[in-house]
Amino acid sequence: MARCLSFTGSADWLYRNFFSYSGLRSVTTDLEDGTVMHCWAPKTVKPAKPNLLLVHGFGANAMWQYGDLLRHFMPRFNIYVPDLLFFGDSTTKRPERTEAFQAQCVMRLMERYGVQKLSLVGISYGGFVGYSMAAQFPQAVEKVVLCCTGVCLEEKDMRDGLFQVADLDEAASILMPQTPDKLRELMKFAFVKPVKVVPSCFLSDYIDVFCTDHIKQKKELIQAILKDRQISNIPKIRQSTLIIWGEQDRIFPVELGHRLQTHIGEKARLVVIKNAGHAVNIEKPKEFSRELKSFLQSSSVSYSSQPQQPKYRLFSVT
């Protein structure tokens, strides 16, 4: 029987055209060590504009995670949206699976584009990579936004019951769903109010497009995050940092946001958005983009001198 039109594939095609229409081009770069990285990069770089790197997490590809932000930031920034290794069209033959290696590859990619200074946004797993970039390359990374990213989790947190999964295998089965029921479970973890009725055929189509490639390698990425992780071994970054969290995040509980703000110290501010879960960028796009614009477009980042007057309720740690 002929396969019906893929809704997910069609939506992905629309995203690709939207990114191209917005002034970005799809580029694949060979880093010459068995590593190939794909990135959406500016068709025309404007030297007067600052550079902004958008780093995705697990789930749908970077276009889906950042598509809503392009219209807010394209006029003011040179935008770069890479696929991390084992996502999209980025791969490596090398054995490293740490966020430190991912960060090094992204930085090498930026150097290929001639980018010497940049600010970055990292969502979830992308925040691990972004934090590592800020720690390893402090001269290159200027401002940092970390969204729902458990940088300050520890290996013992799994044993101590901080997470709503029993072990890494269960976490991997949810983050990389292979059945419609598992994808529904992921939606419940990621959203405060997930769509209740989604036909299994649509969910299976999404899985076919986004969740069937590099399963083994992605599981190794998850394992590398947790292995022997201790806060005492996590470097402190010195950049001005905005931390955004969904109050009801069930993947990385908000406690980790408070830990991260405390770990970084006075250079960081935590904004917790109510009625949002792990996918806060999708559930609360207006609030999310407003916080990013206020932080990234401001010349000053003195939090004590710039009190927030939000239209929605949030808790902040300063």
ChimeraX commands (.cxc) that place a marker at each C-alpha (Angstrom):
marker #1 position 0.00,0.00,0.00 radius 0.5
marker #1 position 1.34,3.44,-0.87 radius 0.5
marker #1 position 2.29,5.53,2.12 radius 0.5
marker #1 position 0.17,8.62,2.69 radius 0.5
marker #1 position 1.60,12.13,2.75 radius 0.5
marker #1 position 3.74,12.80,5.83 radius 0.5
marker #1 position 2.28,15.65,7.87 radius 0.5
marker #1 position 5.54,16.00,9.80 radius 0.5
marker #1 position 7.59,15.94,6.62 radius 0.5
marker #1 position 5.36,18.58,5.07 radius 0.5
marker #1 position 5.66,20.79,8.14 radius 0.5
marker #1 position 9.42,20.33,8.07 radius 0.5
marker #1 position 9.45,21.42,4.41 radius 0.5
marker #1 position 7.54,24.56,5.36 radius 0.5
marker #1 position 10.03,25.32,8.13 radius 0.5
marker #1 position 12.91,24.94,5.68 radius 0.5
marker #1 position 11.30,27.40,3.29 radius 0.5
marker #1 position 10.58,29.79,6.14 radius 0.5
marker #1 position 14.20,29.70,7.32 radius 0.5
marker #1 position 15.38,30.34,3.76 radius 0.5
marker #1 position 12.86,33.15,3.28 radius 0.5
marker #1 position 14.06,34.67,6.57 radius 0.5
marker #1 position 17.58,35.07,5.21 radius 0.5
marker #1 position 19.29,31.85,6.28 radius 0.5
marker #1 position 20.94,29.19,4.15 radius 0.5
marker #1 position 21.46,25.50,4.82 radius 0.5
marker #1 position 25.19,24.71,5.01 radius 0.5
marker #1 position 27.01,21.44,5.71 radius 0.5
marker #1 position 30.62,21.74,6.86 radius 0.5
marker #1 position 33.24,18.97,7.05 radius 0.5
marker #1 position 35.41,19.56,10.14 radius 0.5
marker #1 position 37.91,17.05,8.71 radius 0.5
marker #1 position 38.17,14.66,11.65 radius 0.5
marker #1 position 35.24,12.45,10.76 radius 0.5
marker #1 position 32.84,15.16,11.94 radius 0.5
marker #1 position 30.30,16.84,9.67 radius 0.5
marker #1 position 27.99,19.57,10.95 radius 0.5
marker #1 position 24.93,21.17,9.43 radius 0.5
marker #1 position 23.91,24.72,10.25 radius 0.5
marker #1 position 21.48,27.40,9.17 radius 0.5
marker #1 position 23.72,30.43,8.65 radius 0.5
marker #1 position 23.13,33.96,7.32 radius 0.5
marker #1 position 23.01,34.31,3.56 radius 0.5
marker #1 position 24.60,37.69,4.06 radius 0.5
marker #1 position 26.56,38.49,7.21 radius 0.5
marker #1 position 26.19,42.06,8.44 radius 0.5
marker #1 position 29.42,42.99,10.29 radius 0.5
marker #1 position 27.62,45.70,12.28 radius 0.5
marker #1 position 25.24,43.14,13.80 radius 0.5
marker #1 position 26.16,40.94,16.79 radius 0.5
marker #1 position 26.07,37.16,16.33 radius 0.5
marker #1 position 23.48,34.93,18.01 radius 0.5
marker #1 position 23.78,31.14,18.23 radius 0.5
marker #1 position 20.62,29.09,18.87 radius 0.5
marker #1 position 21.33,25.60,20.24 radius 0.5
marker #1 position 18.53,23.03,20.23 radius 0.5
marker #1 position 17.66,20.19,22.59 radius 0.5
marker #1 position 16.24,16.69,22.11 radius 0.5
marker #1 position 12.98,16.27,20.23 radius 0.5
marker #1 position 12.03,17.98,16.99 radius 0.5
marker #1 position 14.87,19.54,15.05 radius 0.5
marker #1 position 16.29,23.03,15.57 radius 0.5
marker #1 position 13.93,24.60,13.01 radius 0.5
marker #1 position 10.89,23.50,14.98 radius 0.5
marker #1 position 12.38,24.62,18.30 radius 0.5
marker #1 position 13.48,28.08,17.15 radius 0.5
marker #1 position 11.22,28.91,14.21 radius 0.5
marker #1 position 9.08,31.30,16.24 radius 0.5
marker #1 position 12.12,33.32,17.35 radius 0.5
marker #1 position 13.52,34.20,13.94 radius 0.5
marker #1 position 11.19,37.12,13.33 radius 0.5
marker #1 position 12.19,38.63,16.67 radius 0.5
marker #1 position 15.95,38.41,16.20 radius 0.5
marker #1 position 16.79,38.36,12.48 radius 0.5
marker #1 position 16.59,42.18,12.20 radius 0.5
marker #1 position 19.16,42.67,14.99 radius 0.5
marker #1 position 21.48,39.66,14.84 radius 0.5
marker #1 position 23.40,37.40,12.50 radius 0.5
marker #1 position 21.65,34.14,13.40 radius 0.5
marker #1 position 23.27,30.69,13.42 radius 0.5
marker #1 position 21.20,27.55,14.09 radius 0.5
marker #1 position 23.32,24.37,14.05 radius 0.5
marker #1 position 22.31,20.73,14.27 radius 0.5
marker #1 position 24.20,19.15,17.17 radius 0.5
marker #1 position 25.97,15.87,16.53 radius 0.5
marker #1 position 23.57,12.97,15.83 radius 0.5
marker #1 position 20.72,15.38,15.18 radius 0.5
marker #1 position 19.59,16.48,11.74 radius 0.5
marker #1 position 22.48,16.26,9.30 radius 0.5
marker #1 position 25.34,16.43,11.82 radius 0.5
marker #1 position 27.39,13.29,12.56 radius 0.5
marker #1 position 30.79,12.19,13.76 radius 0.5
marker #1 position 32.88,9.04,13.61 radius 0.5
marker #1 position 34.69,10.02,16.77 radius 0.5
marker #1 position 33.80,8.25,20.05 radius 0.5
marker #1 position 33.31,11.30,22.31 radius 0.5
marker #1 position 29.77,11.86,23.56 radius 0.5
marker #1 position 30.19,14.63,26.15 radius 0.5
marker #1 position 28.66,18.08,25.96 radius 0.5
marker #1 position 32.25,19.39,26.08 radius 0.5
marker #1 position 32.97,17.70,22.73 radius 0.5
marker #1 position 29.70,18.97,21.26 radius 0.5
marker #1 position 30.69,22.48,22.40 radius 0.5
marker #1 position 34.12,22.19,20.81 radius 0.5
marker #1 position 32.59,21.10,17.50 radius 0.5
marker #1 position 30.10,23.96,17.49 radius 0.5
marker #1 position 32.88,26.43,18.27 radius 0.5
marker #1 position 35.01,25.04,15.44 radius 0.5
marker #1 position 32.00,25.43,13.16 radius 0.5
marker #1 position 31.58,29.07,14.21 radius 0.5
marker #1 position 35.28,29.68,13.56 radius 0.5
marker #1 position 34.79,28.33,10.03 radius 0.5
marker #1 position 32.18,31.05,9.54 radius 0.5
marker #1 position 34.59,33.66,10.87 radius 0.5
marker #1 position 32.57,34.24,14.03 radius 0.5
marker #1 position 34.81,35.54,16.81 radius 0.5
marker #1 position 32.18,36.79,19.27 radius 0.5
marker #1 position 28.69,35.52,19.92 radius 0.5
marker #1 position 25.86,35.28,22.39 radius 0.5
marker #1 position 23.92,32.04,22.67 radius 0.5
marker #1 position 20.61,30.48,23.64 radius 0.5
marker #1 position 20.53,26.83,24.71 radius 0.5
marker #1 position 17.33,24.86,25.27 radius 0.5
marker #1 position 17.46,21.73,27.46 radius 0.5
marker #1 position 20.32,19.55,26.12 radius 0.5
marker #1 position 21.40,22.55,24.06 radius 0.5
marker #1 position 21.88,24.40,27.34 radius 0.5
marker #1 position 24.44,21.81,28.46 radius 0.5
marker #1 position 26.34,22.44,25.24 radius 0.5
marker #1 position 25.94,26.21,25.49 radius 0.5
marker #1 position 27.16,26.26,29.09 radius 0.5
marker #1 position 30.20,24.23,28.10 radius 0.5
marker #1 position 30.92,26.67,25.27 radius 0.5
marker #1 position 30.78,29.58,27.71 radius 0.5
marker #1 position 33.14,27.78,30.10 radius 0.5
marker #1 position 35.63,26.65,27.45 radius 0.5
marker #1 position 35.61,29.77,25.28 radius 0.5
marker #1 position 35.00,32.76,27.59 radius 0.5
marker #1 position 36.63,35.21,25.18 radius 0.5
marker #1 position 34.21,34.23,22.41 radius 0.5
marker #1 position 30.92,33.87,24.30 radius 0.5
marker #1 position 29.37,37.13,25.49 radius 0.5
marker #1 position 25.82,36.59,26.83 radius 0.5
marker #1 position 24.23,33.26,27.70 radius 0.5
marker #1 position 20.59,32.17,27.90 radius 0.5
marker #1 position 19.90,28.75,29.41 radius 0.5
marker #1 position 16.39,27.34,29.20 radius 0.5
marker #1 position 15.25,24.37,31.31 radius 0.5
marker #1 position 18.72,22.84,31.26 radius 0.5
marker #1 position 19.86,20.61,34.11 radius 0.5
marker #1 position 23.52,21.67,34.08 radius 0.5
marker #1 position 23.71,21.42,37.87 radius 0.5
marker #1 position 22.18,17.97,38.21 radius 0.5
marker #1 position 24.28,15.29,39.89 radius 0.5
marker #1 position 24.49,11.56,39.33 radius 0.5
marker #1 position 23.08,10.94,42.79 radius 0.5
marker #1 position 19.91,12.90,41.93 radius 0.5
marker #1 position 18.63,9.89,39.99 radius 0.5
marker #1 position 19.07,7.66,43.04 radius 0.5
marker #1 position 17.61,10.29,45.34 radius 0.5
marker #1 position 14.37,10.51,43.38 radius 0.5
marker #1 position 14.63,14.07,42.01 radius 0.5
marker #1 position 13.39,12.89,38.61 radius 0.5
marker #1 position 10.10,11.19,37.76 radius 0.5
marker #1 position 11.87,8.31,36.02 radius 0.5
marker #1 position 13.57,5.36,37.66 radius 0.5
marker #1 position 16.75,5.21,35.58 radius 0.5
marker #1 position 18.47,6.32,32.40 radius 0.5
marker #1 position 16.87,3.60,30.30 radius 0.5
marker #1 position 13.41,4.90,31.18 radius 0.5
marker #1 position 14.51,8.47,30.53 radius 0.5
marker #1 position 15.90,7.49,27.12 radius 0.5
marker #1 position 12.71,5.64,26.19 radius 0.5
marker #1 position 10.72,8.82,26.84 radius 0.5
marker #1 position 13.14,11.30,25.25 radius 0.5
marker #1 position 13.48,9.10,22.17 radius 0.5
marker #1 position 9.97,7.63,21.86 radius 0.5
marker #1 position 9.53,4.71,19.52 radius 0.5
marker #1 position 5.78,4.21,19.90 radius 0.5
marker #1 position 2.78,6.58,19.94 radius 0.5
marker #1 position 2.18,5.79,23.62 radius 0.5
marker #1 position 5.74,6.78,24.52 radius 0.5
marker #1 position 5.38,9.98,22.53 radius 0.5
marker #1 position 2.18,10.77,24.41 radius 0.5
marker #1 position 4.12,10.18,27.63 radius 0.5
marker #1 position 6.81,12.61,26.47 radius 0.5
marker #1 position 4.14,15.21,25.70 radius 0.5
marker #1 position 2.81,14.86,29.25 radius 0.5
marker #1 position 6.31,15.38,30.62 radius 0.5
marker #1 position 7.06,18.37,28.38 radius 0.5
marker #1 position 3.78,20.32,28.50 radius 0.5
marker #1 position 1.52,21.47,31.31 radius 0.5
marker #1 position -1.47,21.13,28.99 radius 0.5
marker #1 position -0.56,18.65,26.26 radius 0.5
marker #1 position -2.90,18.10,23.34 radius 0.5
marker #1 position -5.19,15.35,24.59 radius 0.5
marker #1 position -6.37,13.79,21.35 radius 0.5
marker #1 position -3.75,13.16,18.68 radius 0.5
marker #1 position -4.31,10.27,16.26 radius 0.5
marker #1 position -1.66,7.56,16.47 radius 0.5
marker #1 position -0.96,7.91,12.75 radius 0.5
marker #1 position 0.26,11.48,13.30 radius 0.5
marker #1 position 2.40,10.41,16.25 radius 0.5
marker #1 position 3.89,7.52,14.30 radius 0.5
marker #1 position 4.67,9.90,11.45 radius 0.5
marker #1 position 6.49,12.25,13.85 radius 0.5
marker #1 position 8.49,9.32,15.24 radius 0.5
marker #1 position 9.47,8.20,11.74 radius 0.5
marker #1 position 10.80,11.67,10.92 radius 0.5
marker #1 position 12.51,12.66,14.17 radius 0.5
marker #1 position 13.05,9.69,16.47 radius 0.5
marker #1 position 14.52,6.80,14.48 radius 0.5
marker #1 position 18.03,8.03,13.57 radius 0.5
marker #1 position 21.12,7.55,15.76 radius 0.5
marker #1 position 19.18,6.04,18.68 radius 0.5
marker #1 position 22.26,4.36,20.14 radius 0.5
marker #1 position 24.38,7.51,19.91 radius 0.5
marker #1 position 21.68,9.72,21.42 radius 0.5
marker #1 position 21.34,7.34,24.35 radius 0.5
marker #1 position 25.11,7.64,24.83 radius 0.5
marker #1 position 24.73,11.43,24.91 radius 0.5
marker #1 position 22.21,11.08,27.76 radius 0.5
marker #1 position 24.49,8.67,29.61 radius 0.5
marker #1 position 27.45,11.03,29.25 radius 0.5
marker #1 position 25.51,13.88,30.86 radius 0.5
marker #1 position 24.89,11.99,34.08 radius 0.5
marker #1 position 28.04,9.89,34.43 radius 0.5
marker #1 position 30.01,10.91,37.56 radius 0.5
marker #1 position 28.41,14.36,37.45 radius 0.5
marker #1 position 28.95,16.51,40.55 radius 0.5
marker #1 position 28.35,20.21,41.02 radius 0.5
marker #1 position 31.81,20.59,42.49 radius 0.5
marker #1 position 33.28,19.57,39.12 radius 0.5
marker #1 position 31.18,21.98,37.04 radius 0.5
marker #1 position 33.09,25.16,36.15 radius 0.5
marker #1 position 31.50,28.51,36.90 radius 0.5
marker #1 position 30.90,30.70,33.90 radius 0.5
marker #1 position 31.54,34.46,34.09 radius 0.5
marker #1 position 29.20,35.69,31.38 radius 0.5
marker #1 position 25.97,37.53,32.11 radius 0.5
marker #1 position 23.40,34.72,32.11 radius 0.5
marker #1 position 19.63,34.57,31.86 radius 0.5
marker #1 position 18.07,31.33,33.10 radius 0.5
marker #1 position 14.48,30.60,32.03 radius 0.5
marker #1 position 12.44,27.76,33.49 radius 0.5
marker #1 position 8.91,26.43,33.31 radius 0.5
marker #1 position 7.49,26.31,36.82 radius 0.5
marker #1 position 6.02,22.85,36.24 radius 0.5
marker #1 position 8.96,21.29,34.38 radius 0.5
marker #1 position 8.76,17.52,34.92 radius 0.5
marker #1 position 11.93,16.65,33.00 radius 0.5
marker #1 position 14.35,19.00,34.77 radius 0.5
marker #1 position 12.58,20.18,37.96 radius 0.5
marker #1 position 12.82,23.89,38.75 radius 0.5
marker #1 position 15.06,23.09,41.72 radius 0.5
marker #1 position 17.82,22.67,39.13 radius 0.5
marker #1 position 17.22,26.20,37.93 radius 0.5
marker #1 position 17.77,27.54,41.44 radius 0.5
marker #1 position 20.90,25.42,41.76 radius 0.5
marker #1 position 22.22,26.80,38.48 radius 0.5
marker #1 position 21.60,30.41,39.47 radius 0.5
marker #1 position 23.34,29.85,42.81 radius 0.5
marker #1 position 26.25,28.10,41.12 radius 0.5
marker #1 position 26.87,30.93,38.64 radius 0.5
marker #1 position 26.24,33.63,41.24 radius 0.5
marker #1 position 25.61,37.34,40.76 radius 0.5
marker #1 position 26.04,37.20,36.99 radius 0.5
marker #1 position 22.89,35.09,36.63 radius 0.5
marker #1 position 19.18,35.79,36.90 radius 0.5
marker #1 position 16.48,33.12,37.05 radius 0.5
marker #1 position 13.02,33.69,35.59 radius 0.5
marker #1 position 10.41,31.04,36.34 radius 0.5
marker #1 position 7.36,31.21,34.09 radius 0.5
marker #1 position 4.08,30.04,35.54 radius 0.5
marker #1 position 1.78,27.54,33.85 radius 0.5
marker #1 position 4.63,26.22,31.73 radius 0.5
marker #1 position 6.55,22.98,31.64 radius 0.5
marker #1 position 9.80,21.86,30.04 radius 0.5
marker #1 position 8.74,23.11,26.60 radius 0.5
marker #1 position 8.35,26.67,27.88 radius 0.5
marker #1 position 9.55,28.09,24.54 radius 0.5
marker #1 position 6.56,26.45,22.86 radius 0.5
marker #1 position 3.95,26.77,25.62 radius 0.5
marker #1 position 4.71,30.42,26.40 radius 0.5
marker #1 position 6.32,31.82,23.24 radius 0.5
marker #1 position 5.41,35.47,23.93 radius 0.5
marker #1 position 6.83,35.45,27.44 radius 0.5
marker #1 position 9.86,33.47,26.30 radius 0.5
marker #1 position 10.71,35.80,23.42 radius 0.5
marker #1 position 10.06,38.89,25.55 radius 0.5
marker #1 position 12.57,37.76,28.17 radius 0.5
marker #1 position 15.15,36.93,25.50 radius 0.5
marker #1 position 14.72,40.27,23.73 radius 0.5
marker #1 position 15.00,42.23,26.96 radius 0.5
marker #1 position 18.20,40.43,27.90 radius 0.5
marker #1 position 19.96,40.01,24.56 radius 0.5
marker #1 position 19.14,43.43,23.12 radius 0.5
marker #1 position 20.02,45.43,26.21 radius 0.5
marker #1 position 23.44,47.05,26.46 radius 0.5
marker #1 position 23.36,46.75,30.24 radius 0.5
marker #1 position 22.81,43.59,32.24 radius 0.5
marker #1 position 22.88,45.05,35.74 radius 0.5
marker #1 position 19.89,43.21,37.16 radius 0.5
marker #1 position 19.74,45.22,40.35 radius 0.5
marker #1 position 19.33,48.45,38.35 radius 0.5
marker #1 position 16.80,47.07,35.87 radius 0.5
marker #1 position 13.83,45.67,37.78 radius 0.5
marker #1 position 11.36,43.72,35.67 radius 0.5
marker #1 position 7.75,44.82,35.20 radius 0.5
marker #1 position 6.27,41.70,33.58 radius 0.5
marker #1 position 2.68,41.41,32.44 radius 0.5
marker #1 position 2.63,37.77,33.47 radius 0.5
marker #1 position 3.48,36.42,36.87 radius 0.5
marker #1 position 6.96,35.07,37.42 radius 0.5
marker #1 position 9.36,34.45,40.24 radius 0.5
marker #1 position 12.91,35.66,39.85 radius 0.5
marker #1 position 16.08,35.08,41.78 radius 0.5
marker #1 position 18.56,37.93,41.61 radius 0.5
marker link #1:1,2 radius 0.2
marker link #1:2,3 radius 0.2
marker link #1:3,4 radius 0.2
marker link #1:4,5 radius 0.2
marker link #1:5,6 radius 0.2
marker link #1:6,7 radius 0.2
marker link #1:7,8 radius 0.2
marker link #1:8,9 radius 0.2
marker link #1:9,10 radius 0.2
marker link #1:10,11 radius 0.2
marker link #1:11,12 radius 0.2
marker link #1:12,13 radius 0.2
marker link #1:13,14 radius 0.2
marker link #1:14,15 radius 0.2
marker link #1:15,16 radius 0.2
marker link #1:16,17 radius 0.2
marker link #1:17,18 radius 0.2
marker link #1:18,19 radius 0.2
marker link #1:19,20 radius 0.2
marker link #1:20,21 radius 0.2
marker link #1:21,22 radius 0.2
marker link #1:22,23 radius 0.2
marker link #1:23,24 radius 0.2
marker link #1:24,25 radius 0.2
marker link #1:25,26 radius 0.2
marker link #1:26,27 radius 0.2
marker link #1:27,28 radius 0.2
marker link #1:28,29 radius 0.2
marker link #1:29,30 radius 0.2
marker link #1:30,31 radius 0.2
marker link #1:31,32 radius 0.2
marker link #1:32,33 radius 0.2
marker link #1:33,34 radius 0.2
marker link #1:34,35 radius 0.2
marker link #1:35,36 radius 0.2
marker link #1:36,37 radius 0.2
marker link #1:37,38 radius 0.2
marker link #1:38,39 radius 0.2
marker link #1:39,40 radius 0.2
marker link #1:40,41 radius 0.2
marker link #1:41,42 radius 0.2
marker link #1:42,43 radius 0.2
marker link #1:43,44 radius 0.2
marker link #1:44,45 radius 0.2
marker link #1:45,46 radius 0.2
marker link #1:46,47 radius 0.2
marker link #1:47,48 radius 0.2
marker link #1:48,49 radius 0.2
marker link #1:49,50 radius 0.2
marker link #1:50,51 radius 0.2
marker link #1:51,52 radius 0.2
marker link #1:52,53 radius 0.2
marker link #1:53,54 radius 0.2
marker link #1:54,55 radius 0.2
marker link #1:55,56 radius 0.2
marker link #1:56,57 radius 0.2
marker link #1:57,58 radius 0.2
marker link #1:58,59 radius 0.2
marker link #1:59,60 radius 0.2
marker link #1:60,61 radius 0.2
marker link #1:61,62 radius 0.2
marker link #1:62,63 radius 0.2
marker link #1:63,64 radius 0.2
marker link #1:64,65 radius 0.2
marker link #1:65,66 radius 0.2
marker link #1:66,67 radius 0.2
marker link #1:67,68 radius 0.2
marker link #1:68,69 radius 0.2
marker link #1:69,70 radius 0.2
marker link #1:70,71 radius 0.2
marker link #1:71,72 radius 0.2
marker link #1:72,73 radius 0.2
marker link #1:73,74 radius 0.2
marker link #1:74,75 radius 0.2
marker link #1:75,76 radius 0.2
marker link #1:76,77 radius 0.2
marker link #1:77,78 radius 0.2
marker link #1:78,79 radius 0.2
marker link #1:79,80 radius 0.2
marker link #1:80,81 radius 0.2
marker link #1:81,82 radius 0.2
marker link #1:82,83 radius 0.2
marker link #1:83,84 radius 0.2
marker link #1:84,85 radius 0.2
marker link #1:85,86 radius 0.2
marker link #1:86,87 radius 0.2
marker link #1:87,88 radius 0.2
marker link #1:88,89 radius 0.2
marker link #1:89,90 radius 0.2
marker link #1:90,91 radius 0.2
marker link #1:91,92 radius 0.2
marker link #1:92,93 radius 0.2
marker link #1:93,94 radius 0.2
marker link #1:94,95 radius 0.2
marker link #1:95,96 radius 0.2
marker link #1:96,97 radius 0.2
marker link #1:97,98 radius 0.2
marker link #1:98,99 radius 0.2
marker link #1:99,100 radius 0.2
marker link #1:100,101 radius 0.2
marker link #1:101,102 radius 0.2
marker link #1:102,103 radius 0.2
marker link #1:103,104 radius 0.2
marker link #1:104,105 radius 0.2
marker link #1:105,106 radius 0.2
marker link #1:106,107 radius 0.2
marker link #1:107,108 radius 0.2
marker link #1:108,109 radius 0.2
marker link #1:109,110 radius 0.2
marker link #1:110,111 radius 0.2
marker link #1:111,112 radius 0.2
marker link #1:112,113 radius 0.2
marker link #1:113,114 radius 0.2
marker link #1:114,115 radius 0.2
marker link #1:115,116 radius 0.2
marker link #1:116,117 radius 0.2
marker link #1:117,118 radius 0.2
marker link #1:118,119 radius 0.2
marker link #1:119,120 radius 0.2
marker link #1:120,121 radius 0.2
marker link #1:121,122 radius 0.2
marker link #1:122,123 radius 0.2
marker link #1:123,124 radius 0.2
marker link #1:124,125 radius 0.2
marker link #1:125,126 radius 0.2
marker link #1:126,127 radius 0.2
marker link #1:127,128 radius 0.2
marker link #1:128,129 radius 0.2
marker link #1:129,130 radius 0.2
marker link #1:130,131 radius 0.2
marker link #1:131,132 radius 0.2
marker link #1:132,133 radius 0.2
marker link #1:133,134 radius 0.2
marker link #1:134,135 radius 0.2
marker link #1:135,136 radius 0.2
marker link #1:136,137 radius 0.2
marker link #1:137,138 radius 0.2
marker link #1:138,139 radius 0.2
marker link #1:139,140 radius 0.2
marker link #1:140,141 radius 0.2
marker link #1:141,142 radius 0.2
marker link #1:142,143 radius 0.2
marker link #1:143,144 radius 0.2
marker link #1:144,145 radius 0.2
marker link #1:145,146 radius 0.2
marker link #1:146,147 radius 0.2
marker link #1:147,148 radius 0.2
marker link #1:148,149 radius 0.2
marker link #1:149,150 radius 0.2
marker link #1:150,151 radius 0.2
marker link #1:151,152 radius 0.2
marker link #1:152,153 radius 0.2
marker link #1:153,154 radius 0.2
marker link #1:154,155 radius 0.2
marker link #1:155,156 radius 0.2
marker link #1:156,157 radius 0.2
marker link #1:157,158 radius 0.2
marker link #1:158,159 radius 0.2
marker link #1:159,160 radius 0.2
marker link #1:160,161 radius 0.2
marker link #1:161,162 radius 0.2
marker link #1:162,163 radius 0.2
marker link #1:163,164 radius 0.2
marker link #1:164,165 radius 0.2
marker link #1:165,166 radius 0.2
marker link #1:166,167 radius 0.2
marker link #1:167,168 radius 0.2
marker link #1:168,169 radius 0.2
marker link #1:169,170 radius 0.2
marker link #1:170,171 radius 0.2
marker link #1:171,172 radius 0.2
marker link #1:172,173 radius 0.2
marker link #1:173,174 radius 0.2
marker link #1:174,175 radius 0.2
marker link #1:175,176 radius 0.2
marker link #1:176,177 radius 0.2
marker link #1:177,178 radius 0.2
marker link #1:178,179 radius 0.2
marker link #1:179,180 radius 0.2
marker link #1:180,181 radius 0.2
marker link #1:181,182 radius 0.2
marker link #1:182,183 radius 0.2
marker link #1:183,184 radius 0.2
marker link #1:184,185 radius 0.2
marker link #1:185,186 radius 0.2
marker link #1:186,187 radius 0.2
marker link #1:187,188 radius 0.2
marker link #1:188,189 radius 0.2
marker link #1:189,190 radius 0.2
marker link #1:190,191 radius 0.2
marker link #1:191,192 radius 0.2
marker link #1:192,193 radius 0.2
marker link #1:193,194 radius 0.2
marker link #1:194,195 radius 0.2
marker link #1:195,196 radius 0.2
marker link #1:196,197 radius 0.2
marker link #1:197,198 radius 0.2
marker link #1:198,199 radius 0.2
marker link #1:199,200 radius 0.2
marker link #1:200,201 radius 0.2
marker link #1:201,202 radius 0.2
marker link #1:202,203 radius 0.2
marker link #1:203,204 radius 0.2
marker link #1:204,205 radius 0.2
marker link #1:205,206 radius 0.2
marker link #1:206,207 radius 0.2
marker link #1:207,208 radius 0.2
marker link #1:208,209 radius 0.2
marker link #1:209,210 radius 0.2
marker link #1:210,211 radius 0.2
marker link #1:211,212 radius 0.2
marker link #1:212,213 radius 0.2
marker link #1:213,214 radius 0.2
marker link #1:214,215 radius 0.2
marker link #1:215,216 radius 0.2
marker link #1:216,217 radius 0.2
marker link #1:217,218 radius 0.2
marker link #1:218,219 radius 0.2
marker link #1:219,220 radius 0.2
marker link #1:220,221 radius 0.2
marker link #1:221,222 radius 0.2
marker link #1:222,223 radius 0.2
marker link #1:223,224 radius 0.2
marker link #1:224,225 radius 0.2
marker link #1:225,226 radius 0.2
marker link #1:226,227 radius 0.2
marker link #1:227,228 radius 0.2
marker link #1:228,229 radius 0.2
marker link #1:229,230 radius 0.2
marker link #1:230,231 radius 0.2
marker link #1:231,232 radius 0.2
marker link #1:232,233 radius 0.2
marker link #1:233,234 radius 0.2
marker link #1:234,235 radius 0.2
marker link #1:235,236 radius 0.2
marker link #1:236,237 radius 0.2
marker link #1:237,238 radius 0.2
marker link #1:238,239 radius 0.2
marker link #1:239,240 radius 0.2
marker link #1:240,241 radius 0.2
marker link #1:241,242 radius 0.2
marker link #1:242,243 radius 0.2
marker link #1:243,244 radius 0.2
marker link #1:244,245 radius 0.2
marker link #1:245,246 radius 0.2
marker link #1:246,247 radius 0.2
marker link #1:247,248 radius 0.2
marker link #1:248,249 radius 0.2
marker link #1:249,250 radius 0.2
marker link #1:250,251 radius 0.2
marker link #1:251,252 radius 0.2
marker link #1:252,253 radius 0.2
marker link #1:253,254 radius 0.2
marker link #1:254,255 radius 0.2
marker link #1:255,256 radius 0.2
marker link #1:256,257 radius 0.2
marker link #1:257,258 radius 0.2
marker link #1:258,259 radius 0.2
marker link #1:259,260 radius 0.2
marker link #1:260,261 radius 0.2
marker link #1:261,262 radius 0.2
marker link #1:262,263 radius 0.2
marker link #1:263,264 radius 0.2
marker link #1:264,265 radius 0.2
marker link #1:265,266 radius 0.2
marker link #1:266,267 radius 0.2
marker link #1:267,268 radius 0.2
marker link #1:268,269 radius 0.2
marker link #1:269,270 radius 0.2
marker link #1:270,271 radius 0.2
marker link #1:271,272 radius 0.2
marker link #1:272,273 radius 0.2
marker link #1:273,274 radius 0.2
marker link #1:274,275 radius 0.2
marker link #1:275,276 radius 0.2
marker link #1:276,277 radius 0.2
marker link #1:277,278 radius 0.2
marker link #1:278,279 radius 0.2
marker link #1:279,280 radius 0.2
marker link #1:280,281 radius 0.2
marker link #1:281,282 radius 0.2
marker link #1:282,283 radius 0.2
marker link #1:283,284 radius 0.2
marker link #1:284,285 radius 0.2
marker link #1:285,286 radius 0.2
marker link #1:286,287 radius 0.2
marker link #1:287,288 radius 0.2
marker link #1:288,289 radius 0.2
marker link #1:289,290 radius 0.2
marker link #1:290,291 radius 0.2
marker link #1:291,292 radius 0.2
marker link #1:292,293 radius 0.2
marker link #1:293,294 radius 0.2
marker link #1:294,295 radius 0.2
marker link #1:295,296 radius 0.2
marker link #1:296,297 radius 0.2
marker link #1:297,298 radius 0.2
marker link #1:298,299 radius 0.2
marker link #1:299,300 radius 0.2
marker link #1:300,301 radius 0.2
marker link #1:301,302 radius 0.2
marker link #1:302,303 radius 0.2
marker link #1:303,304 radius 0.2
marker link #1:304,305 radius 0.2
marker link #1:305,306 radius 0.2
marker link #1:306,307 radius 0.2
marker link #1:307,308 radius 0.2
marker link #1:308,309 radius 0.2
marker link #1:309,310 radius 0.2
marker link #1:310,311 radius 0.2
marker link #1:311,312 radius 0.2
marker link #1:312,313 radius 0.2
marker link #1:313,314 radius 0.2
marker link #1:314,315 radius 0.2
marker link #1:315,316 radius 0.2
marker link #1:316,317 radius 0.2
marker link #1:317,318 radius 0.2
view
